[in-house]
Amino acid sequence: MTRIVLAALMLTAAIPAFAQDRAAVRTACQADFARNCPGIMPGGGRLMACLKEKPDQFSQTCRDALRTAQAQRQGR
């Protein structure tokens, strides 16, 4: 479970200005990654690949949090 939380944090980049986004992604996605990607080790894009393979199995809340974090990183 800890690995999934760490992976969710990595998805939002390690920039302090986005601490709130990282927390939002962790809160919104932790259970989704645990349920939909069991046994998948973080790193190398494996969790994102799982998300892309099963997007409909992730909650809308998780997908929205990931989109928001990505937009923040891109300066939108």
Backbone as CSV, one residue per row, in Angstrom:
resi,resn,N_x,N_y,N_z,CA_x,CA_y,CA_z,C_x,C_y,C_z
1,MET,0.824,-1.184,0.000,0.000,0.000,0.000,0.872,1.253,0.000
2,THR,1.958,1.224,0.772,2.855,2.373,0.821,3.435,2.664,-0.544
3,ARG,3.757,1.631,-1.296,4.315,1.823,-2.633,3.333,2.545,-3.537
4,ILE,2.074,2.229,-3.404,1.058,2.856,-4.244,0.928,4.327,-3.889
5,VAL,0.991,4.631,-2.608,0.923,6.031,-2.191,2.124,6.784,-2.747
6,LEU,3.307,6.188,-2.634,4.505,6.838,-3.160,4.406,7.022,-4.671
7,ALA,3.879,6.053,-5.355,3.732,6.162,-6.806,2.770,7.289,-7.169
8,ALA,1.689,7.399,-6.428,0.743,8.484,-6.693,1.413,9.831,-6.489
9,LEU,2.272,9.908,-5.496,3.005,11.150,-5.281,3.932,11.445,-6.447
10,MET,4.590,10.416,-6.970,5.509,10.616,-8.087,4.760,11.057,-9.333
11,LEU,3.519,10.642,-9.459,2.735,11.018,-10.636,2.520,12.524,-10.721
12,THR,2.583,13.163,-9.603,2.314,14.599,-9.584,3.576,15.442,-9.532
13,ALA,4.734,14.832,-9.703,6.048,15.496,-9.712,6.466,15.900,-8.304
14,ALA,7.742,16.012,-8.121,8.290,16.283,-6.796,8.632,17.758,-6.631
15,ILE,7.723,18.630,-6.972,7.933,20.067,-6.853,7.107,20.563,-5.670
16,PRO,7.760,21.198,-4.667,7.045,21.623,-3.463,5.807,22.477,-3.730
17,ALA,5.801,23.264,-4.773,4.648,24.124,-5.054,3.380,23.322,-5.310
18,PHE,3.525,22.060,-5.618,2.365,21.235,-5.930,2.005,20.275,-4.799
19,ALA,2.398,20.626,-3.573,2.135,19.746,-2.434,0.644,19.465,-2.273
20,GLN,-0.176,20.464,-2.488,-1.618,20.248,-2.359,-2.119,19.289,-3.429
21,ASP,-1.595,19.403,-4.651,-2.010,18.498,-5.711,-1.582,17.070,-5.405
22,ARG,-0.374,16.897,-4.876,0.092,15.552,-4.520,-0.813,14.941,-3.468
23,ALA,-1.173,15.743,-2.472,-2.061,15.253,-1.425,-3.434,14.906,-2.006
24,ALA,-3.909,15.726,-2.932,-5.209,15.462,-3.557,-5.174,14.172,-4.364
25,VAL,-4.098,13.955,-5.106,-3.976,12.722,-5.893,-3.891,11.520,-4.961
26,ARG,-3.093,11.638,-3.916,-2.961,10.527,-2.965,-4.328,10.185,-2.378
27,THR,-5.041,11.196,-1.938,-6.356,10.975,-1.338,-7.341,10.386,-2.344
28,ALA,-7.343,10.920,-3.542,-8.320,10.511,-4.552,-8.014,9.165,-5.196
29,CYS,-6.732,8.787,-5.262,-6.348,7.632,-6.090,-5.808,6.423,-5.346
30,GLN,-5.478,6.558,-4.097,-4.842,5.466,-3.374,-5.642,4.166,-3.469
31,ALA,-6.900,4.222,-3.159,-7.730,3.014,-3.193,-7.886,2.478,-4.614
32,ASP,-7.983,3.371,-5.595,-8.138,2.944,-6.988,-6.913,2.167,-7.465
33,PHE,-5.717,2.686,-7.170,-4.510,1.980,-7.584,-4.387,0.643,-6.856
34,ALA,-4.718,0.621,-5.575,-4.645,-0.631,-4.811,-5.595,-1.677,-5.389
35,ARG,-6.777,-1.249,-5.777,-7.797,-2.170,-6.286,-7.516,-2.589,-7.737
36,ASN,-7.102,-1.648,-8.563,-6.987,-1.919,-9.997,-5.608,-2.343,-10.469
37,CYS,-4.597,-2.109,-9.644,-3.219,-2.415,-10.056,-2.483,-3.201,-8.967
38,PRO,-3.113,-4.236,-8.423,-2.454,-4.966,-7.333,-1.165,-5.630,-7.815
39,GLY,-0.154,-5.535,-6.990,1.104,-6.194,-7.306,1.983,-5.458,-8.299
40,ILE,1.504,-4.366,-8.851,2.314,-3.613,-9.809,3.248,-2.705,-9.025
41,MET,4.530,-2.837,-9.318,5.541,-2.053,-8.632,5.621,-0.660,-9.258
42,PRO,5.711,0.375,-8.426,5.860,1.740,-8.944,7.184,1.904,-9.678
43,GLY,7.196,2.836,-10.588,8.411,3.146,-11.329,8.319,2.699,-12.767
44,GLY,9.063,3.344,-13.601,9.106,2.974,-15.004,7.798,3.162,-15.742
45,GLY,6.891,3.940,-15.167,5.615,4.190,-15.832,4.607,3.059,-15.706
46,ARG,4.899,2.070,-14.854,4.006,0.910,-14.753,2.624,1.268,-14.214
47,LEU,2.555,2.138,-13.208,1.239,2.501,-12.680,0.451,3.331,-13.680
48,MET,1.130,4.215,-14.395,0.427,4.990,-15.421,-0.059,4.073,-16.539
49,ALA,0.734,3.048,-16.863,0.301,2.095,-17.887,-0.950,1.366,-17.418
50,CYS,-0.985,1.010,-16.142,-2.171,0.353,-15.586,-3.373,1.286,-15.683
51,LEU,-3.172,2.534,-15.327,-4.256,3.519,-15.416,-4.757,3.648,-16.849
52,LYS,-3.840,3.690,-17.805,-4.223,3.827,-19.206,-4.930,2.585,-19.740
53,GLU,-4.577,1.415,-19.196,-5.227,0.175,-19.625,-6.642,0.048,-19.080
54,LYS,-6.886,0.638,-17.927,-8.167,0.469,-17.233,-8.782,1.804,-16.808
55,PRO,-8.829,2.785,-17.663,-9.279,4.107,-17.213,-10.695,4.116,-16.644
56,ASP,-11.556,3.276,-17.147,-12.942,3.258,-16.672,-13.083,2.638,-15.290
57,GLN,-12.036,1.954,-14.822,-12.086,1.323,-13.511,-11.594,2.254,-12.401
58,PHE,-11.072,3.410,-12.789,-10.630,4.399,-11.816,-11.751,5.402,-11.616
59,SER,-11.884,5.863,-10.397,-12.969,6.788,-10.079,-12.786,8.107,-10.822
60,GLN,-13.889,8.765,-11.055,-13.833,10.081,-11.693,-13.048,11.049,-10.821
61,THR,-13.168,10.904,-9.529,-12.438,11.765,-8.600,-10.935,11.617,-8.791
62,CYS,-10.463,10.395,-8.951,-9.041,10.136,-9.178,-8.601,10.734,-10.512
63,ARG,-9.349,10.467,-11.540,-8.981,10.984,-12.866,-8.956,12.505,-12.878
64,ASP,-9.908,13.127,-12.200,-9.933,14.590,-12.119,-8.718,15.119,-11.361
65,ALA,-8.354,14.449,-10.269,-7.190,14.881,-9.482,-5.916,14.772,-10.309
66,LEU,-5.776,13.693,-11.073,-4.598,13.526,-11.926,-4.558,14.593,-13.016
67,ARG,-5.705,14.890,-13.615,-5.776,15.927,-14.655,-5.416,17.297,-14.092
68,THR,-5.925,17.605,-12.926,-5.630,18.887,-12.288,-4.144,19.008,-11.984
69,ALA,-3.558,17.960,-11.441,-2.129,17.980,-11.125,-1.293,18.140,-12.389
70,GLN,-1.676,17.459,-13.443,-0.943,17.568,-14.702,-1.040,18.996,-15.256
71,ALA,-2.219,19.571,-15.198,-2.401,20.937,-15.689,-1.575,21.928,-14.863
72,GLN,-1.501,21.718,-13.558,-0.696,22.564,-12.714,0.780,22.481,-13.079
73,ARG,1.249,21.280,-13.338,2.656,21.095,-13.726,2.952,21.782,-15.060
74,GLN,1.966,21.822,-15.931,2.165,22.413,-17.251,1.884,23.915,-17.239
75,GLY,1.580,24.458,-16.066,1.374,25.897,-15.942,0.055,26.396,-16.442
76,ARG,-0.936,25.555,-16.469,-2.264,25.986,-16.961,-3.085,26.542,-15.854
